[in-house]
Amino acid sequence: MERRTDLRKNLFYYSIFIPAFAVIIFLTIYPVFSVLYMSFFKYKYLFDIKVFIGFKNFVRIIKDSLFQTSLFNTLIFSAVATIAEVTLGLFLALLFYGRFPGKRVFLIMAVFPMMISTMVVCAVWRTLYHFDFGLLNYILKTSGLKSVGWLINPNIALFSIILVDIWQWTPFAFIIIQAGLNSISKEIFEAASIDGAGYFNTLISITLPILSKQILLVFLLRTIDTFRIFSKVYALTQGGPGNSTETVSYYIYRQGFTYFNLGRATTASIYVLLVISVISVFYIRNIMREEA
């Protein structure tokens, strides 16, 4: 009887697990292997011809100066945006930890940018960045300074897009870090205060070590998201001026859907997958080490 009961339980668990596993395979594993398969071919899309070329796509991509530029821009974007968002998110979490009048109103205002559609955010910032009629250049002119080509100057265009990402996604880091901060028992801070520890000593010795898991999690999520940045580049600059804001995702888009070079596009996607996987393993190992 016990064996029959165990068998029924196992069958029940498998009946629940197998459909979910099938969906995961269909939506994740199959596309990855499909892209990997396509990367070994050269496609003539208009004639529906594909020729096996082995690892030539991987070699050509590495030697492609435009891909190198897009990868460099992506690394700069990801590093600067992620560090800024996590730092500002931590600052806001510490700022909103205490009680003060109007806290709920300010909290809604702080989270509001994350609730807006990315394309709407880009439309607003594109207007703000306008060289002749933008609010930012108007402020500079009234201050006696020269107008800045926020999106047309190749030296600052990438950082202008980074600023938009920071404005939109700092609230995400703020929410996660604040949740971790609110989970800390107030008795710990009270005990530290009784022992004579100042605010900065408490922050460095107690608060930040306890929040390390949340901070690493935000770093992981924002690094992955910023590394595959596409929508803001497409909406604000389309990779220009020149190739100063070309990112890997936009490079893949142009190779696949503008030039119909599917082999090169899928190969670039594989490189992105490898980089994100390495980054994810690094962060996850550190998060698990914190839990151990």
ZAKOL-461300 format. One record per residue: residue in three letters; x, y negated, z of N, C-alpha, C in turn. Coordinates in steps of 0.2 Angstrom, whole numbers, padded with zeros to 4 digits, always signed. Layout:
<senus>
ALAXYZXYZXYZ/...
</senus>
This chain:
<senus>
MET+0004+0006+0000+0000+0000+0000+0004-0006+0000/GLU+0010-0006+0004+0014-0012+0004+0017-0013-0002/ARG+0019-0008-0006+0023-0009-0012+0018-0012-0017/ARG+0011-0009-0017+0006-0012-0022+0005-0020-0020/THR+0005-0021-0014+0004-0028-0012+0010-0033-0014/ASP+0016-0030-0013+0022-0034-0016+0022-0034-0023/LEU+0020-0029-0027+0020-0029-0034+0015-0035-0036/ARG+0009-0035-0033+0004-0040-0035+0006-0047-0034/LYS+0010-0048-0028+0013-0054-0027+0018-0056-0032/ASN+0022-0052-0034+0027-0053-0039+0024-0055-0045/LEU+0019-0051-0047+0015-0052-0054+0012-0059-0053/PHE+0009-0061-0048+0006-0067-0047+0011-0073-0048/TYR+0017-0072-0044+0022-0077-0045+0025-0078-0052/TYR+0026-0072-0055+0029-0072-0062+0023-0075-0067/SER+0017-0074-0066+0012-0077-0070+0012-0084-0070/ILE+0014-0087-0064+0014-0094-0063+0021-0097-0066/PHE+0026-0093-0065+0033-0096-0067+0034-0095-0074/ILE+0032-0090-0078+0033-0089-0085+0030-0094-0089/PRO+0024-0097-0089+0022-0102-0093+0026-0109-0092/ALA+0027-0110-0086+0031-0116-0084+0038-0116-0087/PHE+0041-0110-0087+0048-0108-0090+0048-0109-0097/ALA+0042-0106-0100+0042-0107-0108+0041-0114-0110/VAL+0038-0118-0106+0037-0125-0108+0044-0129-0107/ILE+0048-0127-0102+0055-0130-0101+0059-0128-0107/ILE+0059-0121-0109+0063-0119-0115+0061-0123-0121/PHE+0054-0124-0122+0052-0127-0128+0054-0134-0129/LEU+0054-0138-0123+0055-0145-0123+0062-0147-0122/THR+0066-0142-0119+0073-0144-0117+0078-0140-0121/ILE+0078-0134-0119+0083-0129-0121+0083-0128-0129/TYR+0077-0127-0132+0077-0126-0139+0079-0133-0143/PRO+0077-0139-0141+0079-0145-0145+0087-0145-0144/VAL+0090-0144-0138+0097-0144-0138+0101-0139-0142/PHE+0099-0133-0143+0102-0128-0147+0100-0130-0154/SER+0095-0133-0156+0093-0135-0163+0098-0141-0165/VAL+0099-0146-0160+0103-0151-0162+0110-0148-0163/LEU+0112-0144-0159+0119-0141-0159+0120-0137-0166/TYR+0115-0134-0168+0115-0130-0174+0116-0135-0180/MET+0112-0140-0180+0112-0145-0185+0119-0149-0186/SER+0122-0149-0180+0129-0153-0180+0134-0150-0184/PHE+0133-0143-0186+0138-0139-0190+0137-0140-0198/PHE+0132-0144-0200+0130-0144-0207+0130-0152-0209/LYS+0131-0152-0216+0131-0159-0219+0124-0158-0223/TYR+0120-0163-0222+0113-0163-0224+0113-0168-0230/LYS+0110-0166-0236+0108-0170-0241+0100-0171-0241/TYR+0098-0176-0237+0091-0176-0234+0086-0176-0240/LEU+0088-0181-0245+0083-0182-0251+0082-0175-0255/PHE+0087-0171-0255+0087-0165-0259+0086-0159-0255/ASP+0085-0160-0249+0084-0154-0244+0089-0149-0245/ILE+0095-0151-0245+0101-0147-0245+0105-0147-0239/LYS+0107-0142-0236+0112-0142-0231+0118-0138-0232/VAL+0124-0140-0231+0130-0136-0232+0134-0135-0225/PHE+0136-0129-0224+0139-0128-0218+0146-0131-0218/ILE+0148-0135-0213+0155-0138-0213+0159-0137-0207/GLY+0156-0133-0202+0159-0131-0196+0160-0137-0191/PHE+0166-0138-0189+0168-0143-0184+0170-0150-0187/LYS+0169-0151-0194+0171-0157-0197+0167-0163-0195/ASN+0161-0162-0193+0157-0168-0191+0160-0170-0184/PHE+0162-0166-0180+0165-0168-0173+0171-0172-0174/VAL+0175-0170-0179+0182-0173-0180+0180-0180-0183/ARG+0176-0180-0188+0174-0186-0192+0171-0192-0187/ILE+0167-0189-0182+0164-0194-0178+0169-0197-0173/ILE+0174-0193-0171+0179-0195-0166+0184-0201-0170/LYS+0185-0200-0176+0189-0204-0180+0185-0210-0183/ASP+0178-0210-0182+0174-0216-0185+0175-0222-0180/SER+0178-0227-0183+0179-0233-0179+0172-0236-0176/LEU+0167-0236-0180+0160-0238-0177+0158-0234-0171/PHE+0159-0228-0172+0157-0223-0166+0161-0225-0160/GLN+0168-0226-0161+0172-0228-0156+0170-0235-0152/THR+0168-0240-0157+0166-0246-0154+0159-0245-0150/SER+0155-0241-0153+0148-0240-0149+0149-0237-0143/LEU+0154-0232-0142+0155-0228-0136+0158-0233-0131/PHE+0163-0237-0133+0166-0242-0129+0161-0247-0126/ASN+0156-0250-0131+0151-0254-0128+0146-0251-0123/THR+0145-0244-0125+0140-0241-0120+0143-0240-0113/LEU+0150-0238-0113+0153-0237-0107+0153-0244-0103/ILE+0155-0249-0106+0155-0256-0103+0148-0258-0100/PHE+0143-0257-0105+0136-0258-0103+0134-0254-0097/SER+0135-0247-0097+0133-0243-0091+0137-0245-0085/ALA+0143-0246-0085+0147-0247-0079+0145-0254-0076/VAL+0145-0259-0080+0143-0266-0077+0136-0266-0075/ALA+0131-0263-0079+0124-0264-0077+0123-0259-0071/THR+0126-0253-0070+0124-0249-0065+0127-0252-0058/ILE+0133-0254-0058+0137-0257-0052+0133-0263-0050/ALA+0131-0267-0055+0127-0273-0053+0120-0272-0050/GLU+0117-0267-0053+0110-0265-0051+0110-0262-0044/VAL+0115-0257-0043+0115-0254-0036+0117-0259-0031/THR+0122-0264-0032+0124-0269-0027+0119-0273-0026/LEU+0115-0276-0031+0110-0281-0029+0104-0277-0026/GLY+0103-0271-0028+0097-0267-0025+0099-0266-0017/LEU+0105-0264-0016+0107-0263-0008+0106-0270-0005/PHE+0108-0276-0008+0108-0282-0005+0100-0284-0003/LEU+0096-0282-0008+0089-0284-0007+0086-0279-0002/ALA+0088-0273-0002+0085-0268+0003+0087-0271+0010/LEU+0093-0273+0011+0096-0276+0018+0092-0282+0019/LEU+0091-0286+0014+0087-0292+0015+0080-0291+0017/PHE+0077-0286+0015+0069-0285+0016+0068-0280+0022/TYR+0074-0278+0025+0073-0273+0031+0070-0277+0037/GLY+0071-0283+0038+0068-0286+0044+0061-0289+0042/ARG+0058-0292+0047+0052-0295+0046+0052-0302+0046/PHE+0048-0305+0041+0048-0312+0040+0042-0314+0037/PRO+0040-0320+0038+0033-0322+0035+0033-0322+0027/GLY+0028-0319+0024+0027-0318+0017+0031-0313+0014/LYS+0033-0308+0018+0037-0302+0016+0034-0298+0010/ARG+0027-0297+0011+0024-0293+0006+0023-0297-0001/VAL+0023-0303-0001+0022-0307-0007+0029-0307-0010/PHE+0034-0308-0007+0041-0308-0010+0043-0301-0012/LEU+0040-0296-0008+0042-0289-0010+0039-0287-0017/ILE+0032-0289-0018+0029-0288-0025+0033-0292-0030/MET+0035-0298-0029+0039-0302-0034+0045-0299-0035/ALA+0049-0295-0030+0055-0292-0032+0054-0286-0036/VAL+0049-0282-0035+0047-0276-0039+0044-0277-0046/PHE+0041-0283-0047+0037-0285-0053+0041-0283-0059/PRO+0047-0285-0060+0051-0284-0067+0051-0277-0069/MET+0051-0272-0064+0051-0265-0066+0044-0263-0069/MET+0039-0266-0067+0032-0264-0069+0031-0266-0077/ILE+0035-0271-0079+0033-0274-0086+0036-0269-0091/SER+0033-0268-0097+0036-0264-0103+0042-0267-0105/THR+0047-0263-0107+0053-0265-0109+0053-0270-0115/MET+0048-0268-0120+0048-0273-0126+0045-0280-0124/VAL+0041-0280-0119+0038-0286-0117+0044-0290-0113/VAL+0048-0287-0109+0054-0290-0106+0058-0293-0111/CYS+0060-0289-0116+0064-0291-0122+0061-0297-0125/ALA+0055-0297-0126+0052-0303-0130+0052-0309-0126/VAL+0051-0309-0119+0052-0314-0115+0059-0317-0115/TRP+0064-0312-0114+0071-0314-0113+0074-0317-0120/ARG+0071-0314-0125+0073-0317-0132+0071-0324-0133/THR+0065-0326-0130+0063-0333-0130+0067-0337-0126/LEU+0069-0334-0120+0073-0338-0115+0080-0339-0118/TYR+0083-0334-0122+0089-0335-0125+0090-0339-0131/HIS+0084-0341-0134+0084-0344-0140+0089-0350-0140/PHE+0093-0351-0146+0098-0356-0146+0096-0363-0146/ASP+0090-0364-0149+0088-0371-0150+0082-0373-0145/PHE+0078-0368-0144+0072-0369-0140+0072-0365-0133/GLY+0077-0361-0132+0077-0357-0126+0077-0361-0119/LEU+0074-0359-0114+0074-0362-0107+0082-0363-0105/LEU+0085-0357-0106+0092-0357-0103+0097-0363-0106/ASN+0096-0363-0113+0100-0369-0116+0097-0376-0114/TYR+0091-0376-0113+0088-0382-0111+0091-0385-0105/ILE+0091-0380-0100+0094-0382-0093+0101-0384-0094/LEU+0105-0380-0098+0112-0382-0100+0113-0389-0103/LYS+0108-0391-0107+0109-0397-0111+0107-0403-0106/THR+0102-0402-0102+0100-0407-0097+0105-0408-0091/SER+0110-0403-0091+0115-0403-0086+0122-0406-0089/GLY+0121-0408-0095+0127-0411-0099+0132-0405-0102/LEU+0129-0399-0102+0134-0394-0105+0131-0392-0112/LYS+0136-0388-0115+0134-0386-0122+0130-0380-0122/SER+0126-0379-0128+0121-0373-0128+0126-0367-0129/VAL+0123-0362-0127+0127-0355-0128+0123-0351-0133/GLY+0127-0347-0137+0123-0342-0142+0123-0336-0138/TRP+0118-0335-0134+0117-0329-0129+0117-0323-0133/LEU+0114-0323-0139+0113-0317-0143+0117-0317-0150/ILE+0120-0323-0151+0123-0323-0158+0131-0324-0157/ASN+0133-0325-0151+0140-0325-0149+0143-0318-0148/PRO+0147-0315-0152+0149-0308-0151+0153-0307-0144/ASN+0155-0312-0141+0159-0312-0135+0154-0311-0129/ILE+0148-0313-0130+0144-0313-0124+0137-0309-0125/ALA+0136-0307-0131+0130-0304-0133+0128-0298-0129/LEU+0133-0294-0128+0132-0288-0124+0131-0289-0117/PHE+0134-0294-0114+0133-0296-0107+0126-0299-0106/SER+0124-0302-0112+0117-0305-0111+0112-0300-0111/ILE+0113-0294-0114+0108-0288-0114+0109-0285-0107/ILE+0115-0285-0105+0116-0282-0098+0112-0286-0093/LEU+0112-0292-0093+0108-0296-0089+0101-0295-0089/VAL+0098-0293-0095+0091-0292-0095+0090-0285-0092/ASP+0094-0280-0093+0094-0274-0089+0094-0274-0082/ILE+0099-0278-0079+0099-0280-0072+0093-0282-0069/TRP+0090-0287-0073+0084-0291-0070+0078-0286-0070/GLN+0078-0281-0075+0072-0277-0075+0073-0271-0070/TRP+0079-0268-0069+0080-0262-0066+0083-0262-0059/THR+0085-0268-0057+0087-0269-0050+0082-0267-0045/PRO+0076-0268-0046+0070-0266-0042+0070-0259-0041/PHE+0072-0255-0046+0072-0247-0045+0077-0245-0040/ALA+0083-0248-0040+0088-0247-0035+0086-0249-0028/PHE+0083-0255-0028+0080-0258-0022+0075-0253-0018/ILE+0071-0250-0022+0065-0246-0019+0068-0240-0016/ILE+0073-0237-0020+0076-0230-0017+0080-0232-0011/ILE+0084-0237-0011+0089-0238-0006+0085-0241+0000/GLN+0079-0244-0001+0075-0247+0005+0072-0241+0008/ALA+0069-0236+0004+0066-0230+0007+0071-0226+0011/GLY+0077-0226+0009+0082-0223+0014+0084-0227+0020/LEU+0084-0233+0019+0085-0238+0025+0080-0237+0030/ASN+0073-0237+0028+0068-0237+0032+0067-0230+0036/SER+0071-0225+0033+0070-0218+0036+0075-0218+0042/ILE+0080-0223+0042+0085-0223+0048+0081-0225+0054/SER+0083-0221+0060+0080-0222+0066+0082-0229+0069/LYS+0078-0233+0071+0080-0240+0074+0084-0239+0080/GLU+0083-0233+0083+0087-0232+0090+0094-0232+0088/ILE+0096-0230+0082+0103-0229+0081+0106-0237+0081/PHE+0102-0241+0078+0105-0248+0077+0105-0251+0084/GLU+0099-0249+0088+0099-0252+0095+0105-0250+0099/ALA+0107-0243+0099+0113-0241+0102+0119-0244+0100/ALA+0120-0245+0094+0126-0249+0091+0126-0256+0094/SER+0120-0259+0094+0120-0266+0097+0122-0266+0104/ILE+0119-0261+0108+0121-0261+0115+0129-0260+0116/ASP+0132-0256+0112+0139-0255+0112+0143-0260+0110/GLY+0140-0266+0107+0143-0272+0106+0145-0272+0098/ALA+0143-0268+0094+0144-0268+0087+0141-0274+0084/GLY+0145-0278+0080+0142-0283+0076+0138-0281+0070/TYR+0135-0285+0066+0131-0283+0060+0135-0280+0055/PHE+0141-0283+0053+0145-0280+0048+0148-0274+0050/ASN+0150-0273+0056+0153-0266+0059+0148-0261+0058/THR+0141-0263+0060+0136-0258+0060+0134-0256+0053/LEU+0135-0261+0048+0133-0260+0041+0139-0255+0038/ILE+0145-0256+0039+0150-0252+0037+0151-0245+0040/SER+0150-0245+0046+0151-0239+0050+0145-0234+0051/ILE+0139-0237+0050+0133-0233+0051+0128-0233+0045/THR+0126-0239+0043+0121-0240+0038+0123-0237+0031/LEU+0129-0239+0029+0131-0237+0022+0133-0229+0022/PRO+0136-0227+0027+0137-0219+0027+0131-0215+0027/ILE+0126-0218+0031+0119-0214+0031+0116-0215+0024/LEU+0116-0221+0021+0113-0222+0014+0117-0219+0008/SER+0123-0216+0010+0127-0214+0004+0123-0209-0001/LYS+0119-0205+0002+0115-0200-0003+0111-0204-0008/GLN+0107-0209-0005+0102-0213-0009+0106-0217-0014/ILE+0112-0220-0012+0116-0224-0016+0119-0220-0022/LEU+0121-0214-0020+0124-0210-0026+0118-0207-0030/LEU+0112-0206-0028+0107-0204-0032+0105-0210-0037/VAL+0105-0216-0034+0103-0222-0039+0109-0223-0044/PHE+0115-0222-0042+0121-0222-0047+0120-0217-0052/LEU+0118-0211-0050+0117-0206-0055+0111-0207-0060/LEU+0105-0209-0057+0100-0211-0062+0101-0217-0066/ARG+0104-0222-0064+0105-0228-0068+0110-0227-0073/THR+0116-0223-0071+0121-0222-0076+0118-0218-0082/ILE+0114-0213-0080+0111-0209-0086+0107-0213-0090/ASP+0103-0218-0087+0098-0222-0091+0102-0227-0095/THR+0107-0230-0092+0110-0236-0095+0115-0233-0101/PHE+0117-0227-0100+0121-0224-0105+0117-0222-0112/ARG+0111-0221-0111+0107-0220-0117+0103-0226-0119/ILE+0105-0232-0117+0102-0238-0119+0101-0239-0126/PHE+0094-0240-0128+0093-0241-0135+0088-0247-0136/SER+0082-0247-0132+0077-0251-0134+0079-0259-0133/LYS+0083-0260-0128+0085-0268-0128+0089-0270-0133/VAL+0094-0265-0135+0098-0267-0141+0094-0268-0147/TYR+0089-0263-0148+0085-0264-0154+0081-0270-0154/ALA+0078-0272-0149+0073-0277-0148+0077-0284-0148/LEU+0083-0284-0146+0086-0291-0145+0092-0292-0150/THR+0096-0288-0152+0101-0289-0157+0102-0284-0163/GLN+0099-0278-0162+0100-0273-0167+0107-0272-0169/GLY+0111-0271-0163+0118-0270-0164+0123-0276-0166/GLY+0120-0281-0167+0124-0287-0169+0125-0292-0163/PRO+0129-0297-0164+0132-0299-0171+0138-0295-0172/GLY+0138-0293-0179+0144-0288-0181+0142-0282-0178/ASN+0146-0279-0174+0144-0272-0170+0146-0273-0163/SER+0145-0280-0161+0147-0281-0154+0142-0278-0149/THR+0136-0277-0151+0131-0274-0146+0129-0267-0148/GLU+0133-0264-0153+0131-0257-0155+0133-0252-0150/THR+0128-0248-0148+0128-0243-0143+0128-0236-0146/VAL+0129-0231-0142+0129-0224-0145+0122-0222-0147/SER+0117-0224-0143+0110-0222-0145+0108-0226-0151/TYR+0110-0232-0152+0108-0236-0158+0112-0233-0164/TYR+0118-0231-0163+0122-0228-0168+0119-0222-0171/ILE+0117-0218-0166+0113-0211-0168+0107-0213-0172/TYR+0103-0218-0170+0097-0220-0173+0099-0222-0180/ARG+0104-0226-0181+0105-0229-0188+0108-0223-0193/GLN+0112-0219-0190+0114-0213-0194+0109-0208-0196/GLY+0104-0207-0191+0099-0202-0193+0093-0205-0197/PHE+0091-0211-0195+0085-0214-0198+0086-0220-0203/THR+0092-0222-0204+0093-0227-0209+0097-0224-0214/TYR+0103-0221-0213+0107-0217-0218+0105-0210-0219/PHE+0100-0207-0215+0098-0200-0216+0104-0195-0215/ASN+0109-0197-0211+0115-0193-0210+0114-0189-0204/LEU+0110-0184-0205+0107-0180-0199+0113-0176-0195/GLY+0118-0174-0199+0123-0170-0196+0127-0174-0192/ARG+0129-0180-0194+0133-0185-0190+0129-0187-0184/ALA+0122-0189-0185+0118-0191-0179+0118-0186-0174/THR+0117-0179-0176+0116-0174-0171+0123-0173-0167/THR+0128-0174-0171+0135-0173-0168+0136-0178-0163/ALA+0134-0184-0164+0135-0190-0159+0131-0188-0153/SER+0125-0185-0154+0120-0184-0149+0124-0178-0144/ILE+0127-0174-0147+0131-0169-0143+0136-0172-0139/TYR+0140-0177-0141+0145-0180-0137+0141-0184-0132/VAL+0136-0187-0133+0132-0191-0128+0130-0186-0122/LEU+0127-0180-0124+0125-0175-0120+0131-0172-0115/LEU+0137-0172-0118+0143-0169-0115+0145-0174-0109/VAL+0145-0181-0111+0147-0186-0107+0142-0187-0101/ILE+0136-0187-0102+0131-0187-0097+0131-0181-0093/SER+0133-0175-0095+0133-0169-0091+0139-0170-0086/VAL+0145-0172-0089+0150-0173-0085+0149-0178-0079/ILE+0146-0183-0081+0144-0188-0076+0139-0186-0071/SER+0134-0182-0073+0129-0179-0069+0132-0174-0064/VAL+0137-0170-0066+0140-0165-0062+0144-0168-0057/PHE+0148-0174-0058+0152-0177-0054+0147-0180-0048/TYR+0142-0183-0050+0137-0186-0045+0134-0181-0040/ILE+0131-0176-0044+0128-0170-0040+0132-0167-0035/ARG+0139-0166-0037+0143-0163-0032+0145-0167-0026/ASN+0145-0174-0027+0146-0178-0022+0140-0178-0017/ILE+0134-0178-0020+0127-0178-0017+0127-0172-0012/MET+0129-0166-0015+0128-0160-0012+0133-0159-0006/ARG+0139-0163-0007+0144-0163-0002+0142-0167+0004/GLU+0138-0172+0002+0135-0176+0008+0130-0172+0012/GLU+0126-0168+0009+0121-0164+0012+0125-0158+0016/ALA+0130-0156+0014+0134-0150+0017+0136-0152+0024/
</senus>
